[in-house]
Amino acid sequence: MKSDKKFSWTRVFHKALKCPERRFNFWWRIASYLYSSDAKWKKQLARRINRKLVQKYNTEIQLPATIAPGLHITHFTSVVINGCVIIGRNFKIRHNCTIGIGGGVKNENSSPRITIGDNVDLGVGTSIIGNNLTIGSNVTIGAMTFVNKDIPDNTVAYNEKKLKLKFKHS
């Protein structure tokens, strides 16, 4: 959303402190920026900010993750995003979602990656786990879906589940 008003740091801080989602995004972006620098003290400060965010919001987005503008987290409960992830614009994620690769933080040389395109929407409880996965743009992934394969552009992905209840009478 663009504004005709002249840029003001005061307005930035006011908007960041007004809403919890903006506050989280604001501090995570600062931590991510600090982490990407070469200075050791900046990396330590970034880790400290991220640790406080995890404690306060119960949401862990590792600092090496690359996330374009438009991140929208609907509920801050149990969201985990690995550092090997590259996420495009307008990414919407709901609670209890995990995006990850075994092994944690990315290696700059030849690490596995999960690449997620623009305008992707994850349902509640979605897990995207694997090495070198690509999720295309304009993709909607349904609730409680486990993804371990590539998903092409303009797709709706979901798991078909058939509910079978078994009762044991005593």
C-alpha positions as CSV (number, residue, x, y, z in Angstrom):
1,M,0.0,0.0,0.0
2,K,1.6,3.3,-1.1
3,S,1.0,6.6,0.5
4,D,1.4,10.1,-0.9
5,K,2.9,11.2,2.4
6,K,6.6,11.9,2.8
7,F,8.6,9.2,4.4
8,S,8.9,9.4,8.2
9,W,10.6,7.1,10.7
10,T,8.2,8.2,13.3
11,R,5.3,6.9,11.2
12,V,7.1,3.7,10.6
13,F,7.6,3.0,14.3
14,H,4.0,4.0,15.0
15,K,2.7,1.6,12.4
16,A,5.0,-1.1,13.6
17,L,4.0,-0.8,17.2
18,K,0.3,-0.5,16.5
19,C,-0.4,-4.1,15.3
20,P,1.2,-7.4,16.5
21,E,1.7,-8.7,13.0
22,R,3.4,-5.5,11.8
23,R,5.5,-5.6,15.0
24,F,6.7,-9.1,14.3
25,N,7.5,-8.4,10.7
26,F,9.2,-5.1,11.6
27,W,11.6,-6.8,14.1
28,W,12.1,-9.9,12.0
29,R,13.1,-7.8,9.0
30,I,15.6,-5.8,11.2
31,A,17.0,-9.0,12.6
32,S,17.3,-10.5,9.1
33,Y,19.1,-7.4,7.8
34,L,21.5,-7.4,10.7
35,Y,22.2,-11.1,10.3
36,S,23.1,-10.7,6.6
37,S,26.0,-8.3,7.5
38,D,29.5,-9.5,8.1
39,A,29.9,-7.8,11.6
40,K,29.9,-10.4,14.4
41,W,28.1,-8.0,16.8
42,K,25.3,-7.4,14.3
43,K,24.8,-11.2,13.9
44,Q,24.7,-11.6,17.7
45,L,22.2,-8.8,18.0
46,A,20.1,-10.3,15.2
47,R,20.1,-13.7,17.1
48,R,19.0,-12.0,20.3
49,I,16.1,-10.2,18.5
50,N,15.0,-13.4,16.9
51,R,15.2,-15.4,20.1
52,K,12.9,-12.7,21.8
53,L,10.5,-13.0,18.8
54,V,10.3,-16.8,19.2
55,Q,9.6,-16.5,22.9
56,K,7.0,-13.8,22.5
57,Y,5.1,-15.0,19.3
58,N,5.9,-18.8,19.3
59,T,6.9,-18.4,15.7
60,E,10.4,-19.3,14.5
61,I,11.6,-18.0,11.2
62,Q,15.3,-18.7,10.9
63,L,17.3,-15.6,10.0
64,P,18.9,-17.0,6.8
65,A,15.4,-17.4,5.3
66,T,14.8,-15.1,2.3
67,I,11.3,-13.7,2.3
68,A,10.0,-11.1,-0.1
69,P,7.5,-8.3,1.0
70,G,4.0,-9.3,1.8
71,L,4.5,-11.9,4.5
72,H,1.1,-12.4,6.3
73,I,0.9,-14.7,9.4
74,T,-2.7,-15.1,10.4
75,H,-2.0,-16.6,13.8
76,F,1.4,-16.8,15.5
77,T,1.1,-20.2,17.0
78,S,3.7,-22.9,16.1
79,V,4.9,-21.5,12.7
80,V,8.4,-22.8,11.7
81,I,10.2,-21.7,8.6
82,N,13.7,-23.1,8.0
83,G,16.7,-20.9,6.9
84,C,17.0,-22.7,3.6
85,V,13.7,-21.3,2.3
86,I,13.2,-18.7,-0.4
87,I,9.7,-17.2,-0.4
88,G,8.2,-14.9,-2.9
89,R,5.8,-11.9,-2.5
90,N,2.4,-12.0,-0.8
91,F,2.9,-15.3,1.2
92,K,0.1,-16.2,3.6
93,I,0.7,-18.8,6.3
94,R,-1.6,-20.0,9.1
95,H,-0.9,-21.6,12.5
96,N,0.8,-24.9,13.0
97,C,2.7,-24.8,9.7
98,T,6.2,-26.1,9.1
99,I,8.4,-25.4,6.1
100,G,11.7,-27.2,6.5
101,I,14.7,-29.3,5.5
102,G,16.6,-31.6,7.8
103,G,19.8,-30.1,8.9
104,G,18.8,-26.6,9.9
105,V,20.8,-23.5,8.7
106,K,21.7,-23.2,5.0
107,N,25.2,-23.7,3.6
108,E,26.0,-21.0,1.1
109,N,27.7,-23.3,-1.4
110,S,25.3,-26.1,-2.3
111,S,22.6,-26.5,0.2
112,P,19.1,-27.9,-0.6
113,R,16.4,-25.2,-0.9
114,I,12.7,-24.9,-0.8
115,T,11.6,-22.2,-3.2
116,I,8.1,-20.8,-2.9
117,G,6.7,-18.5,-5.6
118,D,4.5,-15.4,-5.3
119,N,0.9,-15.4,-4.0
120,V,1.1,-18.7,-2.1
121,D,-1.5,-19.5,0.6
122,L,-0.9,-22.2,3.2
123,G,-3.8,-23.8,5.1
124,V,-3.7,-24.7,8.8
125,G,-1.3,-27.4,9.8
126,T,0.5,-27.7,6.4
127,S,3.9,-29.2,6.3
128,I,6.3,-28.7,3.5
129,I,9.3,-31.0,4.0
130,G,12.0,-32.0,1.6
131,N,15.1,-31.1,-0.4
132,N,15.1,-28.9,-3.5
133,L,11.3,-28.4,-3.7
134,T,9.7,-25.8,-5.8
135,I,6.2,-24.5,-5.0
136,G,5.0,-22.4,-8.0
137,S,3.2,-19.0,-8.0
138,N,-0.5,-18.6,-7.3
139,V,-0.7,-21.8,-5.3
140,T,-3.2,-22.6,-2.6
141,I,-2.3,-25.5,-0.3
142,G,-5.2,-26.9,1.8
143,A,-5.3,-27.5,5.5
144,M,-3.4,-30.5,7.0
145,T,-1.6,-31.1,3.8
146,F,1.9,-32.8,3.7
147,V,3.9,-31.6,0.7
148,N,7.1,-33.4,-0.3
149,K,6.9,-32.9,-4.1
150,D,7.0,-29.9,-6.4
151,I,3.8,-28.1,-7.1
152,P,3.4,-26.2,-10.4
153,D,2.0,-22.7,-10.8
154,N,-1.8,-21.9,-10.5
155,T,-2.6,-25.1,-8.5
156,V,-4.8,-26.0,-5.6
157,A,-3.1,-28.8,-3.6
158,Y,-4.7,-30.8,-0.8
159,N,-4.7,-34.3,0.7
160,E,-7.8,-36.4,0.3
161,K,-8.6,-37.8,3.6
162,K,-11.3,-40.3,4.3
163,L,-12.4,-40.2,7.9
164,K,-12.8,-43.7,9.4
165,L,-14.0,-43.9,13.0
166,K,-13.6,-47.1,14.8
167,F,-15.4,-47.7,18.1
168,K,-14.6,-50.3,20.6
169,H,-17.4,-51.1,23.0
170,S,-16.6,-52.4,26.4
